[in-house]
Amino acid sequence: MADKNFDVIVIGGGPGGYVAAIRAAQLGMKTAVVEANHLGGICLNWGCIPTKALLRSSEIFHLAQNADAFGLKVKGLEFDLKKIVERSRGVAKQLSGGIGHLLKKNKVTVFDAYGKLAGKGKVALEKDGKKTDELTAKHIIIATGARARVLPGLEPDGKFVWSYKEAMVPDVMPSKLLVVGSGAIGIEFASFYKTLGAEVTVVELMDRVLPVEDAEVSKLAQKFFEKQGMKIITGSKVTKLDKGKDTVTAHIEDGKGKVTQHEFSHVVSAVGIVGNSENLGLEGTKVKVERNHIVVDEYLRTGEEGVYAIGDVVHGPWLAHKASHEGIICVEKLAGQKDVHPMDKSNIPGCTYCHPQVASVGLTEDAAKAAGHKVKVGRFPFVGNGKATALGEPEGLVKTVFDEKTGELLGAHMIGAEVTELIQGFVVGKTLEATEMEFMHTIFPHPTLSEMMHESVLDAYGKAIHF
């Protein structure tokens, strides 16, 4: 009979939950994870990881299509959609199994069940809607994640209208695809299907694509996407979908109320997320929920003593790496560890793995000015970098925003090849509170893409060498 009494119980085994559980076990606490579906959560099984596997296939396909530019000849190039999907699912399965191994290695007990609060220090376990057991713990961490937001009239049906899940395991290649929403998820799917040959249209409610990014980067991204053949419609919304026998007709309304109709083979809805804060037994507790997200303090504590929440079920940004870091902060604080610092959300990087990639950290130029900073802005284009030219990736930009008075790096914004890897250099610098002088005196290896980071900093102060 499994032990039912623990120091820490984590409800949810995603990138926030399993990391919190492992750290709790490392600190000597008897720990359990309650997971109803699959270890690794949405990120590993239906999000971050499998989408990157899909995008890697499309990236290789793109390179093969352009082999002539590298002095190579490729004949009879084709793709096998079924095998692309199988590889993606295989990668997710392998990593999910790895998390199970890590939990076992750290002596974390895993319960295959749905968990909910059942009174102070109690978690009820349910399977197929029936209560199966009850656990107790001094500390309970809610890490139940989030799900895709569904707009009225855009409900996924698995045939014409896809959520991210159907878009990840297609049994047919869309011929004419509509993507509703141009955040990271929407743009990544748009990029994947466009590279494989679909005719792609993106509709975005805001006035630009990737609206959380710096305006200059958003503008460049749209230019690159349209150059690839994507159709971008901003400042508009899809109000209705009419499903026919083999197609779906979208009613698209612009900012002036004008509605036009467009026919597509498939639609991907990517319009945000909703926190999984329901049916958790929060009634009668002091846990506060705002717009489907649990309210927590800087150490992830809810209003109910002994109850914490982390990841996508709390307020954003809704990113896997943010959830994992919250798990560490939460556990180390409740364990009484010294020198536990609240998260500085301005140091959280964001990455979009489209083609070209987009990455950023900190304030945009507009946000920095709005916050009262007098700024110095540096820019360096990919076309001026030797490694980018050698790679055949001359399109892109590295942009840095500094406070003029203090030299503090306020934000960094990138678009181009491998910027999702490069951004961490600025994240480390920002976390260390480096000024422009530290960046200027850092020696960057040559030839690398990272040299553009150096040049962008130099440009902010009128010292750029290679452009």
N, C-alpha and C positions, 0 to 999 in steps of 0.2 A: 504494500500500500504506500503510495507516494506521500511524503510529508506535506502537510497543508499549512504549516506555519513558516513565515518568511520574514526577513528584515525588509526586503524590497520586492514589490510585485510591479512589473511593467506590463501594462495592457497595450499590446501592439508590438510587433517584431520588425518594424521597418528600420530605416537608417538612423532614426532617433532612438527607438526603443531598444534595438539589440545592442547598440553602442552603450546606452545607459546601463543596460543589464551587465555587460562585460565589465564596465568600469566599476560598478557596484561590487561585483564579485572580486575584482582585483583588490578592492579596499576591505575585503574580509567580510562582506555582508552576504548573508544567505539570500539568494536572488532567484526569482522566477519570471519567466516571460509567458504571457497568455496571448496566443496568436490564432486567429480564426481561419486564416486563409493560407498564407505562405510567408516564410521568413524572408526578410529583405524588403517586404512591403511593395508598394506600387513602384517605387524608384527602381528597385532591382529587377522585379518581375514584369512590370508593364510600363516602365518609364525610362529613367536615365540610361540604364545599361542596354536594354534591347534596342532602344532607338539609336544609340550610338553604333551598335552592330549593323543596323540597317543602313545608317548613313555612311559607314565605312564601305559597305558594298557599293553604294551609289558613287562614292568618291573614287573607288578603283575603276568603276565603269566609266566615269568621266575622264580619268587619266588615260584609259585605254582608247577612248574615242579620240583623244587628242595626242595619240602616240607620235604622229608625224612630226609634231613640233619638237620632239626629243630625238629625232632621227631613227625612230622605230616604226616598224610596219606591223599592223594587226589586221588580220583578215577574218571575216565571218563572225564579228563580235556579236554576241547575244547575251541576254541574262535569263536566268531561271528564277522566276519570282518565288516559286515554292521552296527552292533551295536557299534563297536569300532569307526567307522567313524561318526556315528550319535552323539555319545557322544562328540567327538572332535568338530563337527560343532556346537553343542549346547553350549559348553563352549565359543566358539568364538562369537556366537550370543548374549549370555548373557552379555559378557563384552563390545561388541560394543554398545549395548543398554545403558550400564552404562556410556559410554563416552558421548552419547547424553544427558543423564541426567545431567552430570557434566557441559557440555557446557550451557545447559539451566539454571542450577542453578547459573552459573556465568554471565548470561545475554549475552552470546555470540550468535550472530545471525548466523545461519547455512544456506547456500545456496546450494541446490542440483543441482550442475551444474559443468561444466568444466570452469576453469578460466585461463585467459591469459592477459598479459599486453596489454594495448590499448592506450599508450601515458603516459605522466608524471602524476603519481598519479591516474591512471585509470586502472580498471580491467574489461574486457569484460567477460560476462557470456554466455556460450554456452550450448545448450542441443540438442542432436541428430544432431550435426553439424551445428546448426543454432543459431545465436546470439539472446539471449533472454533479456539481460539487461546489464547495465553498472554501476559499483560502483566506488566510489572515496575514496582515503585515502592518508594521508601524508606518511604512512609507509606501504610497501607491502612486505610480507615475502613469499618467494617461498619454499614450503616444499612438492614437488611433488614426492619424493622418487625415487625408481629405479625398474627395472624389470630384469628378468633372462636373462643372456646372451645366445644367440643362435648361435651355431657354424654351419657353412655350412656342410651339410650332417648329422647333428644331430638334425634337426628340429623336435620338438614334433608333433606327429600326433594324440595323445589322445588314440591310441590303443596299439601300440608296444612301442613307444617312449614317455616318460612322462616328463613334467616339474614338478616343485615342486607342482603345483596345482593338476595335475592328480595323483601324488604320494600320495597326502594327502586325496584323496577321491576315492580310488580304488574300482572298482566294481568286481574285481577278484584278488585273491592272486597270485602273481608271483611265478612260480616254480623255475625259474632260472633267477636271476636279475643281470644286469650289472649297476653299478653306475659309471658315468663318473665324476671324480672330488672328491677329498678327503678333501675338506674344511669342515666347520661345517655342512652345509646343506647336503652335500653328505654323510658324515659319520653318521649323525643322521638317515637318511633314510636307509642306509645300516644296521645300528644297529637295527632299528625297524623291518625291514623285515627279517633279519637273526634270530632274537629272535622268530619270529612267524613261522619260519621253512623254509623260502626260502633259496635256494642256492645262495650265494651272491659273486660277484666278483667286486672289486673296481679297477679302472684304474686311475692313477695319473701321470700328466706330470712331476712334480718335483720328486726329488730322495727319498722323504719320504711322508708318510701320514700326514695330519694336518701340512702342511709345515710352517705355521706362528708360530707354537709352538716351544718351546725349543727342540733341537735335541734329547736330552735324553728322554723327554716325548714322542716325536713322535715314537722313537724306541720302547719304552715300549708299547705304544698304538698299534702299528702294531703287536707286540708279543701277546698281549691280544686278538686282533681281530682274528688273525690266529689261536689261541688256541680255539676260539669259532667256527672255521670252515670257516671263511671268506677267500677268495683268494684275495691277494693284489698284484697288478702289478704296480710298480713305474717306473719312467723314461720312460714312454710310453704314447702314445696318440691313441685315436680312430679316424681313418681317414675316415671311411666309414661304413654305415649300409646298409645291403641288407635285405629287408623285404620279407619274404615268406608268406605262407598262415597262419601258426600258430606260427612262430618263426621269430626272426631277427638275422642275422649273422653280427657280428662286426669284422671289420678289425683293428687289434691292432698292431701298429708299435712301436718297441722298440727304444732305443737311438742309435742303430747301423743301423737302417733302415730296420731291418728284420720285415716282416709283417706276422702275424698269424691270423687265422680265428677261431672265437668262436661263438657258437650258444646260444641264450638266449630267454627266453619267453618275457622279458620286459627290457627296458633300462630307467634309470633315468639320465637326464642330469643336472649336478650341477656344472657349470663351471664359476661361477661368475655372476656379475650384470652389468647393463648399466643404468646410470642415466637418469631419465625422464626429460631431458633438452630441448627436441624438442617441437615445436608448443606452445611456451610460450610467443610469442610476443617479444622475445629478440632482434630481428633484429632492427637496428637503435638505440639501446641502448649501453651503455658502459659496459654492463654485458659481462664478458669474460667466454668462455666455453673451457675447455681442456678435451679431450677424454670423452665427454658426461657428464662431471661434471662441475658445476658452480664454478668459482674461487671466494673465499671470503677471507677477512682478519680475524684477530683473534677475531673480534667481529661480524663476519658473514655478514659484509657489502660487497656488490658487487661494481663494478666500477660505477654503476649508483646510484646517490643520491636518498635515500628513498627506495631503493630496496635491500632486504637481501635474503639470502638463507641458509637453514639448512638441516641436515639429509643426507639421501642417495644420494640426488641430488648434494651434494658437496663432496669433497674428504674424504676418509675414516679415520679411520676404519668405516665400514658400519654396525653400531649396533644401535638398538633401543634406548638404554640408552644414547648413545652418542648424538643421535638426540634430545632427550628430554632435555638434559643438554644444548645443543646448543640453543634450543628454549628459555630457561631461560636466558642465557647470552645475546642473541640477543635482547630480549625484555627489559631486565633491562637496558642495555646500551642505547638503543634508547629512553627509558623513562627518561634518565638522572640520574639513580640511582648511588650512590657513591659505591665505593669498589666492582665494577664488575671486575672480574679477567678473563683473557683469559683461555681457557681450556688447561690443561697439558695432552696431549694425552698419556703420559707414565703412567698416573694414570687410564686409562680406562681398566677395566677388560674385558676379553673375556671368553666365556663359550661355551662348546660343550656338549650336553646332551645325548651322546651315553652311552653305557655300556662297560667299566667304564667311568664315566664322566671325562672331561678335563677342567681345568680352569687356567688362568694365568693373570698376570699384570706386566707391565714393561719390562725391557730388558731380552732377553735370555742370557744364559752364553756366547755364541759366540758373540752376539751383544755387550755385555758389554765389552768384551775383544777388539773387533774391535773398540770400541769408546775410547779405551785407558785406561780403568780402570784395575787396578790390583785387582783381585777379591778374595773373600773368598766364598766358596760354601758349603752349608749345605744340607744334605739329610736325610730323615727319611722314612722308608718303612712302609706301612700299617700293615705288618705282626707283627711289634713290638708294635702295639697299642691294648690295651685291648678291647676298644669299637669296633674297626674294627673286631677283632676276634670274639667277641660276636655276632656281626651282621652277621657274615658269609661272610665278605667282606675283606679278607686278602690281596688282590692284589691292589697295588697302591704305590704312592710315593709323598712326599712333598719335594720340592726343593727350596732353597732360595739362592739368589745371592747378596752379599754385596760388597761395595767398601772397600778394605782393609784399606785404609788410613783414611777415614772419618766415616766408619761404616754405611753409607747410604744404605738402602735397594734399590737395583737397579731393582730387579725382583723377582717374586715368581711364581712357576710353579707346578701344581698338576695334578695327575691322580688318580682316585679312587672314592669310594662312597661319594656322597654329596659334592664333592669339589666345585661345582658351588655355594654352600652356604658358604663354608669355605673361599673362596678367598676374600670375603669382609673384613675379618679381616686384611689381608695384604693391601688391597686397602685403608682402613682407616689409617693404620699405615704409608703407603707411602704418603698419602695426608698430614698427619700431620708432615711429614719429620722425622719420628722416626728413630733412629739408632738401632743397635743391642742391646744396653743396655736397651732401653725402652721395647723391645720385651722380653729380658731375665728377666726383673724385673716384667713383667706382669704375674699375676697368672691365669692360665688356669684351668677351672673346670675339675674334674675327676669323672667318666670316660667319656671322650668325644673324638671325632675325632680331635677336635681342639688342643688337646695336641701335636699332631704331628707337628703342626705349631711351637710350642715352641721348641720341640726337634730338628727340622730342623735348627732353628736359633742357638741353642746351639751347634749343630754338626759343623756349619760353623766355630766355634771358639774352637773346640776340647773339648766341655763340655757336649756332649749328655749323658744322663743317662741310657736310656732304650734300647740302641742298641750298 
